[in-house]
Amino acid sequence: MESMGRIDLRIFTEPQQGASYDTLLSVAKATEDLGYDAFFRSDHYLAMGGADGLPGPTDAWITLAGLARETSRIRLGTLVTAATFRHPGSLAIQVAQVDAMSGGRVDFGFGAGWYEAEHTAYGIPFPADKFPRYEEQLAILTGLWSTPLGETFSFSGEHYTLTDSPALPKPVQPKIPVLIGGTGPKRTPRLAARYADEFNAPFQSAEASADLFERVRRAAKDIGRGPEEITFSNALVACVGATDADVARRAAAIGREVDELASNGLAGSPDAVVAKLAHYAETAGTTRVYLQILDLADLDHLELIADKVMSQLG
């Protein structure tokens, strides 16, 4: 397996489907103890599909603040924070504070927001022009964090105006890594080329990912940026078992079919999953994968993947 190079594995959770902070803490601690690279979570306020969502939503940045103090090694981040939920000025403060609370372990995944029902459910405006607002927020967040200490930051846009901001607090990291993801053919690659340290293709085939990654590489070259400065990653649902019966049991627990998971995600035996990861590495140049873990009570699943899959990835 040495020829495929290293692939970092990160754990990615969807707490809006039903998870308390304590459940997330247990998964994050297992993530750290088992040697995974990072613990990530979605940023949603409403369950999707048939899930009851109990006990109810947890806030992404409050969760990560708590985990920042309860972990010591793993990276912590969002896949992805919704630009519609928070004003960019206060979000910049929140993220910088969590970075400080974690000793500089935050990765900032950021998207435009898309799920209208969660906005109407909690009285959050859902603007029609989400993408221009998102683009302004990227400029503001990265601008605030990178303003030298003692200088001020101002911004005048169509949607946001900041005047003589002290641009405090500063993150601990010299630069918080920014993750941008999605499947948009033009605007998303352009923004990723300008702002992203990492580009993520969510729930895409290796072949579709290769096309998306190439669009970002081309957009980076167009602005004089080396594509090697960007990490290319995938998010894929995980359902791994030592036996076919284990795979079937884990698929049933998350309400999915084994064949569909094997086709669209990382499902099957550890060796089958390693082979699938190698295919992503060779076809698309993937170097990082977010394992979407949907049964958060099944910590044995994380242990199996660490022991039998991660151990083969360099």
N, C-alpha and C positions, 0 to 999 in steps of 0.2 A: 504493500500500500504506500510505501515511501514516495513513489513517483507522483502521486496525486497532490503532494504538498499538504500543508496543515489546513484543516478546516476547524475553526472555532465553533463550538456549540454553545448556544445560549438558550435559557428557558424563558418561554413567553406565555403569559397567562391572560385569561379573559375573565376578570373578576365580575364583570357585569352579569355574567351568566349564573352567578350565585357563589359568593365567597366572602367570608369575614376577613378582617385584618389578621386575625390569629391564624386562619388558614393560609393566607398569603405569607405570613411570617414563617410558618412551618415549611412551606415550599422554598422560600428564599434561603432558609438555613440549610436545607437539603442541597440546594443548588450550590451553596458555598462549600459544604462539607464534601460533596462528591466531585469537586474539581471543575465544574462548569465555569464558563467565562463570565456569565452575567445573568441577572434576573431582570426581565422586562415585564411590563403589563400594558394592557390596552388603556385607553382613556375614554370610557363610555359611562353613561348614567342610566341606561335602560337595557334590559335583557333582550336578546334577539331569538327568533325561532320559538320553540316550545318551552324554553327554560323559565322557571318561576322567578329566578333572580334573587331568591332569598339568601341572606337577610336584607338585601338591598345594596345599592351601589356604594362603593368606596371611592374616594377621590384619589386620582393617580398621584398627585404631588404630596398629599398628606401621607399616603401609603409609603412613598419612597423616602420621605423624611423620617418616618419611623424605622424603616428598614436600614436607612443610612447609619442609625445608631446601634442597630442589632446585628450588623454584619461588618466585616473588616476587609474583605478582599475583592468580592465580585463587583463588577460594574452594575450600575442601576439605571434603568431608563424606561422610556415610553415608546410604544409602537402602536400608534403615534398620538401625541398630544393634539387635541383639536383646537385650531386657531379660533374657533367660534366661542369657546368656553371662557376665555380669560383675556383681559386687556393686556396688551404686550408689555406695558410698563410694570404691572404687578407680576406678570408671569416671569419677567426677567429677574425680579427680586426673588421670587420663589425658587426658581431653578438655581440661581447663584447660591442661595442659602442652603439648599439640599446638597449642592456640590461641596460647600464648606462642612456641612454636617457629616458628609461621607468621607471627608479627606480627599476630595477630588476624584470621585468615582462615577460621576454622572455622564451619561450619553443622552442627548436631547433629540428624540424622534418627534417630528413635527409635520402635521398635515392640515389641510384646509378645513376638515370637518365635513361630514356627509349625511349623518343619520338624523333626518328631520324630526322623527318621532320623539327622540330623547330631548330635543330642544323644546318642543311644544309641551312635553310632559312636565318640564321643570321651569317653564317660563323664560327660556334662554332664546334671545333673538336668533333667527336663522336667515341671514341676509341672502339675497339673490346673487350678489356679487362677492361670493366667498373668496374666489381665487385672488382678485386684486388686494383684498384685505390681508390674506395670507402672505402675499408677497411683501406688503408693507411691514407686516409683523416680523418677517425674517430679517428685513433690513434693520428694524428697530432693535430686536433682540441681540443680533450679532453686533450691532453698532454700540449698544449700551455696554455689553460685556467687554468689548475691545477698546473702549475709550480709555486712554491713559489716566492713571490716578492723578487727581488734581485738575483735570480738564473736564469740560462739560460736553454734553451731547444734545443736539437739536435735530428735529426731523419735522418736515412739513410735507404731508402727503394728502391724498384725497380723503382718506378715512381717519388718519391719526396725525396729531400734532404734538410734539414734545419740545418744550422750550427750556434751554439751559438746565438740563437734567444733570445732577452730579454723577449719574451713571453708577450708583452704588447699590448694593455691595458688589465687589468684584468676585467672580468665581475663584476657587483655589487653583483650578487648572489654568494654564496660560490661554488655552482655547478649549471651550466645551465642544466635544465632537457633536456635530449636527448630522442627524440622519433624516434623509428625505426618501420617501418611497412612493410607489404608485405605478400605474400603467399608462398614464397620459403620454401621447406621442410627441408633443412639442413643448408645451409650457413646463411640464414637470422636468424633463431633461435639462432645459435651459436653467431653471432654478437650481437643480441639483449641481450643475456644472459650476454655478456661481457660489453656492453656499454650503454644499454638502461635503462632509468628510466620509459619509457612507451613503450608498444608494441601495434601497431594498426593494426587491420584487416580491410582493406578497402573493403566495398561493398560485404561483405560475410554474409551468413546465420548464425544464432546462432549456428547451428550444426557444420558448417565448422570453425567458429570462435573458438569453444570449442577445436577442434582438433589442430588448430594453436597455441592457447594459451597453450595447454598442451605440445606441442613441445618446446615452449620457457621455460616453467616451468622446464621441464626435463633437458634442456640445462643449465639452471641456477644452478640446483642442481648438475649437473656434474662438475661445476667449484666451488662448495662450496658457491654459492650465494643463499640467501633465495628468493624464488619466490614472497614472499609478498613485496619485495623491488620494484617490477615492477607493474605499473598500466596497466591494460588491457582495451583497448578501441576499439570502432568500428567507422567507418565513413559510414553514410547512408543518401541517398537522402531523403529530407523531403518534404511532400506535404500534409498539414493538413488543414482541413476545418470544420467549424461549421456545415455545411450541405453537402449533397452529391453534390449539385450544386457547392458549393465553392471548393470542392475537384476536381471536374471535370474541373472547370475553371482554377484552379492553375496547374493542370496536362497539360491542353492544352497550357498554357502560356509557359511551358518549353518543349513542343513537346513530351510529354510522355503519355502513356496509364495508366489509373487509376489502372487496374488490375495488370499490370506489376509492377507499383510502390508499390502497396500494398503487392505484393509477395516479391519484392527485396529490398524494402526500408521501410520508415516510412510514410505511406499514409493512409488517412481515417480520421475518427473523432478523437478528442483528446483522448477519452477513448480507442479507438482501438490502437492508438499509444502508450499510456501508457501500455496497455496489451502486445504489441510487445516488448517494452523496458523491461518489467518484464521478458519476455521469454528470452531475451539476458542475463539479470542478472542471472537468475536461471540456464540456460543451459550452458553458457560460462563463467560466472563470470565477465561480463562486468560491469565496474563502471564509464565509461565515454563514451559519444557518441558525435561525430562531426556531426552536422546536415548540410548536403550539401544543401545550399540555392542557387538555380540557377536563380531565378527571383529576382534580387537585388533591383528592384524598389518597391517590394511588402513588405513594412515594417509592414503592418497589419498582415502579415503571422507570423513575429517574435513575434508580440504582442500577437497573439492568442496562439502560442505555449508556451510563457512565462506564460500567464494567465491560460491556461487550461491543459497544459501538465506538465511543470516544477513545477507547484504548487503541483502536486501529487507525486513528486519524492523524497520527504524528504528534 
